[in-house]
């Protein structure tokens, strides 16, 4: 069983991969359930797939910017 220090290795890389995977999963789920991938009019409605994708995308962008500054 890996320790805490082992889990911290490559944390930022793992976080970026996880966020990308979540975005793709949400898009696939939206495509299957609703029949479309992204509806621009739903972006400002809280807790919709589109709103969640925008929030996760913003977090991903922040993570990328933070890592580029290091």
DSSP file (Angstrom, degrees, kcal/mol; ACC not computed):
  #  RESIDUE AA STRUCTURE BP1 BP2  ACC     N-H-->O    O-->H-N    N-H-->O    O-->H-N    TCO  KAPPA ALPHA  PHI   PSI    X-CA   Y-CA   Z-CA
    1    1 A X              0   0    0      0, 0.0     2,-0.1     0, 0.0     0, 0.0   0.000 360.0 360.0 360.0 123.8    0.0    0.0    0.0
    2    2 A X        -     0   0    0      1,-0.1     2,-0.0     4,-0.1     0, 0.0  -0.380 360.0-129.2 -70.5 145.0    1.6    3.3   -1.1
    3    3 A X     >  -     0   0    0     -2,-0.1     4,-1.7     1,-0.1     3,-0.2  -0.222  30.4 -94.4 -82.9 178.4    2.1    5.9    1.6
    4    4 A X  H  > S+     0   0    0      1,-0.2     4,-1.4     2,-0.2    -1,-0.1   0.883 124.7  53.9 -62.3 -40.1    1.1    9.6    1.5
    5    5 A X  H  > S+     0   0    0      1,-0.2     4,-0.6     2,-0.2    -1,-0.2   0.850 106.9  52.5 -65.6 -32.7    4.5   10.7    0.1
    6    6 A X  H >4 S+     0   0    0      1,-0.2     3,-0.7     2,-0.2    -1,-0.2   0.868 107.4  51.5 -69.0 -36.6    4.1    8.2   -2.7
    7    7 A X  H 3< S+     0   0    0     -4,-1.7    -1,-0.2     1,-0.2    -2,-0.2   0.776 101.8  61.8 -71.2 -25.6    0.7    9.5   -3.7
    8    8 A X  H >< S+     0   0    0     -4,-1.4     3,-1.6    -5,-0.1    -1,-0.2   0.678  78.7 106.7 -75.0 -17.1    2.1   13.1   -3.8
    9    9 A X  T << S-     0   0    0     -3,-0.7     5,-0.1    -4,-0.6    -3,-0.0  -0.423  96.8  -1.3 -64.2 133.7    4.4   12.2   -6.6
   10   10 A X  T 3> S+     0   0    0     -2,-0.1     4,-2.6     1,-0.1    -1,-0.3   0.810  85.0 154.4  56.2  33.5    3.3   13.6   -9.9
   11   11 A X  H <>  +     0   0    0     -3,-1.6     4,-2.6     1,-0.2     5,-0.2   0.923  69.5  47.6 -57.2 -47.6    0.2   15.1   -8.2
   12   12 A X  H  > S+     0   0    0     -4,-0.2     4,-2.3     1,-0.2    -1,-0.2   0.882 112.5  49.0 -65.9 -38.4   -0.3   17.9  -10.7
   13   13 A X  H  > S+     0   0    0      2,-0.2     4,-2.2     1,-0.2    -1,-0.2   0.921 113.0  47.5 -65.2 -43.6    0.1   15.5  -13.7
   14   14 A X  H  X S+     0   0    0     -4,-2.6     4,-2.5     1,-0.2    -2,-0.2   0.881 110.8  52.4 -64.7 -38.0   -2.4   13.1  -12.1
   15   15 A X  H  X S+     0   0    0     -4,-2.6     4,-2.6    -5,-0.2    -2,-0.2   0.921 109.1  49.0 -64.8 -43.6   -4.8   16.0  -11.4
   16   16 A X  H  X S+     0   0    0     -4,-2.3     4,-2.2     2,-0.2    -2,-0.2   0.916 113.1  47.3 -61.7 -43.4   -4.7   17.2  -15.0
   17   17 A X  H  X S+     0   0    0     -4,-2.2     4,-2.4     2,-0.2    -2,-0.2   0.914 112.4  49.7 -64.2 -42.9   -5.3   13.7  -16.4
   18   18 A X  H  X S+     0   0    0     -4,-2.5     4,-2.4     2,-0.2    -2,-0.2   0.910 110.9  49.1 -63.7 -42.8   -8.2   13.2  -13.9
   19   19 A X  H  X S+     0   0    0     -4,-2.6     4,-2.2     2,-0.2    -1,-0.2   0.902 111.9  48.8 -64.9 -40.7   -9.8   16.5  -14.8
   20   20 A X  H  X S+     0   0    0     -4,-2.2     4,-2.4     2,-0.2    -1,-0.2   0.914 111.2  50.5 -63.4 -42.1   -9.5   15.7  -18.6
   21   21 A X  H  X S+     0   0    0     -4,-2.4     4,-2.7     1,-0.2    -2,-0.2   0.903 109.5  50.9 -62.1 -41.9  -11.0   12.3  -18.0
   22   22 A X  H  X S+     0   0    0     -4,-2.4     4,-2.5     2,-0.2    -1,-0.2   0.910 109.9  49.8 -63.1 -42.5  -13.9   13.8  -16.0
   23   23 A X  H  X S+     0   0    0     -4,-2.2     4,-2.3     2,-0.2    -2,-0.2   0.935 112.7  46.5 -62.2 -46.2  -14.7   16.3  -18.8
   24   24 A X  H  X S+     0   0    0     -4,-2.4     4,-2.5     1,-0.2     5,-0.2   0.915 111.8  51.8 -62.6 -42.2  -14.6   13.5  -21.5
   25   25 A X  H  X S+     0   0    0     -4,-2.7     4,-2.6     1,-0.2    -1,-0.2   0.912 109.9  48.8 -60.6 -43.3  -16.9   11.3  -19.3
   26   26 A X  H  X S+     0   0    0     -4,-2.5     4,-2.7     2,-0.2    -1,-0.2   0.911 111.2  50.2 -63.9 -42.0  -19.4   14.1  -18.9
   27   27 A X  H  X S+     0   0    0     -4,-2.3     4,-2.4     2,-0.2    -2,-0.2   0.909 112.2  46.6 -63.5 -41.8  -19.4   14.8  -22.6
   28   28 A X  H  X S+     0   0    0     -4,-2.5     4,-2.3     2,-0.2    -2,-0.2   0.922 113.0  49.7 -65.3 -43.5  -20.0   11.1  -23.4
   29   29 A X  H  X S+     0   0    0     -4,-2.6     4,-2.9     1,-0.2     5,-0.3   0.915 111.6  48.8 -60.3 -44.2  -22.7   10.9  -20.7
   30   30 A X  H  X>S+     0   0    0     -4,-2.7     4,-2.5     1,-0.2     5,-0.9   0.905 110.8  51.1 -62.8 -42.3  -24.4   14.0  -22.2
   31   31 A X  H  X5S+     0   0    0     -4,-2.4     4,-0.6     4,-0.2    -1,-0.2   0.889 114.8  42.4 -63.3 -39.5  -24.2   12.6  -25.7
   32   32 A X  H  <5S+     0   0    0     -4,-2.3    -2,-0.2    -5,-0.1    -1,-0.2   0.938 123.3  35.2 -73.0 -47.4  -25.8    9.3  -24.6
   33   33 A X  H  <5S+     0   0    0     -4,-2.9    -3,-0.2    -5,-0.2    -2,-0.2   0.906 132.7  23.3 -76.6 -42.6  -28.5   10.7  -22.4
   34   34 A X  H  <5S-     0   0    0     -4,-2.5    -3,-0.2    -5,-0.3    -2,-0.1   0.676  96.2-122.3-102.8 -20.5  -29.4   14.0  -24.2
   35   35 A X  S  <<S+     0   0    0     -5,-0.9     2,-0.3    -4,-0.6    -4,-0.2   0.494  84.8  73.8  90.5   3.0  -28.4   13.3  -27.7
   36   36 A X        -     0   0    0     -6,-0.8    -2,-0.3     1,-0.1    -1,-0.3  -0.964  69.3-140.0-142.1 159.2  -26.0   16.3  -28.0
   37   37 A X  S    S+     0   0    0     -2,-0.3     2,-0.4     1,-0.3    -7,-0.1   0.892  82.3   6.3 -88.0 -42.3  -22.6   17.0  -26.5
   38   38 A X        -     0   0    0     -8,-0.1     2,-0.6    -7,-0.0    -1,-0.3  -0.970  53.0-164.4-151.2 125.6  -22.8   20.7  -25.5
   39   39 A X    >   -     0   0    0     -2,-0.4     3,-2.0    -3,-0.1     4,-0.2  -0.939  10.9-156.8-114.1 109.6  -25.6   23.2  -25.4
   40   40 A X  G >  S+     0   0    0     -2,-0.6     3,-1.3     1,-0.3     4,-0.3   0.782  89.2  63.3 -59.0 -30.5  -24.3   26.7  -25.1
   41   41 A X  G 3  S+     0   0    0      1,-0.2     3,-0.3     2,-0.1    -1,-0.3   0.676  98.0  57.5 -70.7 -15.6  -27.5   28.0  -23.7
   42   42 A X  G X  S+     0   0    0     -3,-2.0     3,-0.9     1,-0.2     9,-0.4   0.418  77.6  94.3 -92.9   1.1  -27.2   25.8  -20.6
   43   43 A X  T <  S+     0   0    0     -3,-1.3    -1,-0.2     1,-0.2     5,-0.1   0.875  87.0  44.9 -63.3 -38.4  -23.8   27.1  -19.5
   44   44 A X  T 3  S+     0   0    0     -3,-0.3     2,-0.6    -4,-0.3    -1,-0.2   0.499  89.9  97.1 -87.5  -3.3  -25.2   29.7  -17.1
   45   45 A X  S X  S-     0   0    0     -3,-0.9     3,-1.2    -4,-0.1     6,-0.3  -0.773  82.7-116.7 -86.6 120.5  -27.7   27.3  -15.5
   46   46 A X  T 3  S+     0   0    0     -2,-0.6     3,-0.1     1,-0.2    -2,-0.1  -0.219  88.5  12.2 -61.1 145.1  -26.2   25.9  -12.3
   47   47 A X  T 3  S+     0   0    0      1,-0.2    -1,-0.2     2,-0.1     2,-0.2   0.636  90.3 130.8  65.6  20.4  -25.5   22.1  -12.0
   48   48 A X  S <> S-     0   0    0     -3,-1.2     4,-2.4    -6,-0.2    -1,-0.2  -0.575  72.9-108.6 -89.9 165.7  -26.0   21.3  -15.6
   49   49 A X  H  > S+     0   0    0      1,-0.2     4,-2.4     2,-0.2     5,-0.2   0.916 120.4  50.7 -57.8 -43.4  -23.5   19.2  -17.5
   50   50 A X  H  > S+     0   0    0      1,-0.2     4,-2.1     2,-0.2    -1,-0.2   0.900 109.9  48.7 -64.4 -42.3  -22.4   22.3  -19.4
   51   51 A X  H  > S+     0   0    0     -9,-0.4     4,-2.1    -6,-0.3    -1,-0.2   0.904 111.9  50.0 -63.8 -42.3  -21.9   24.4  -16.3
   52   52 A X  H  X S+     0   0    0     -4,-2.4     4,-2.7     2,-0.2     5,-0.2   0.895 108.9  51.8 -63.9 -41.3  -19.9   21.6  -14.7
   53   53 A X  H  X S+     0   0    0     -4,-2.4     4,-2.6     1,-0.2    -1,-0.2   0.907 109.5  49.9 -62.8 -42.1  -17.7   21.2  -17.7
   54   54 A X  H  X S+     0   0    0     -4,-2.1     4,-2.1     2,-0.2    -2,-0.2   0.911 112.4  47.5 -63.1 -42.7  -16.9   25.0  -17.7
   55   55 A X  H  X S+     0   0    0     -4,-2.1     4,-2.2     2,-0.2    -2,-0.2   0.933 114.6  45.0 -65.0 -46.7  -16.1   24.9  -14.0
   56   56 A X  H  X S+     0   0    0     -4,-2.7     4,-2.5     1,-0.2    -2,-0.2   0.888 112.1  53.2 -66.2 -37.9  -13.8   21.9  -14.4
   57   57 A X  H  X S+     0   0    0     -4,-2.6     4,-2.4    -5,-0.2    -1,-0.2   0.881 108.1  50.5 -62.7 -38.4  -12.2   23.4  -17.5
   58   58 A X  H  X S+     0   0    0     -4,-2.1     4,-2.3     2,-0.2    -2,-0.2   0.909 110.6  48.9 -65.9 -42.1  -11.5   26.6  -15.5
   59   59 A X  H  X S+     0   0    0     -4,-2.2     4,-2.4     2,-0.2    -2,-0.2   0.914 111.2  50.7 -62.2 -42.5   -9.9   24.5  -12.7
   60   60 A X  H  X S+     0   0    0     -4,-2.5     4,-2.4     1,-0.2    -2,-0.2   0.911 109.5  50.5 -61.4 -43.4   -7.8   22.6  -15.3
   61   61 A X  H  X S+     0   0    0     -4,-2.4     4,-2.4     1,-0.2    -1,-0.2   0.904 110.1  50.1 -61.8 -42.2   -6.7   25.9  -16.9
   62   62 A X  H  X S+     0   0    0     -4,-2.3     4,-2.6     2,-0.2    -2,-0.2   0.909 109.9  50.6 -62.9 -42.6   -5.6   27.2  -13.5
   63   63 A X  H  X S+     0   0    0     -4,-2.4     4,-2.3     2,-0.2    -2,-0.2   0.916 110.8  49.0 -62.1 -43.3   -3.7   24.0  -12.8
   64   64 A X  H  X S+     0   0    0     -4,-2.4     4,-2.0     2,-0.2    -2,-0.2   0.919 112.3  47.9 -63.3 -43.6   -1.9   24.3  -16.1
   65   65 A X  H  X S+     0   0    0     -4,-2.4     4,-1.4     2,-0.2    -2,-0.2   0.914 111.3  50.8 -64.8 -42.3   -1.0   28.0  -15.5
   66   66 A X  H  X S+     0   0    0     -4,-2.6     4,-0.8     1,-0.2     3,-0.3   0.924 112.0  47.0 -61.2 -44.5    0.3   27.2  -12.0
   67   67 A X  H  < S+     0   0    0     -4,-2.3     3,-0.4     1,-0.2    -1,-0.2   0.834 107.6  56.0 -70.4 -31.2    2.5   24.4  -13.2
   68   68 A X  H  < S+     0   0    0     -4,-2.0    -1,-0.2     1,-0.2    -2,-0.2   0.808 103.3  55.9 -69.1 -28.4    3.9   26.5  -16.1
   69   69 A X  H  <        0   0    0     -4,-1.4    -1,-0.2    -3,-0.3    -2,-0.2   0.722 360.0 360.0 -75.7 -21.5    5.0   29.2  -13.6
   70   70 A X     <        0   0    0     -4,-0.8    -1,-0.2    -3,-0.4    -2,-0.2   0.483 360.0 360.0 -73.8 360.0    7.1   26.6  -11.7
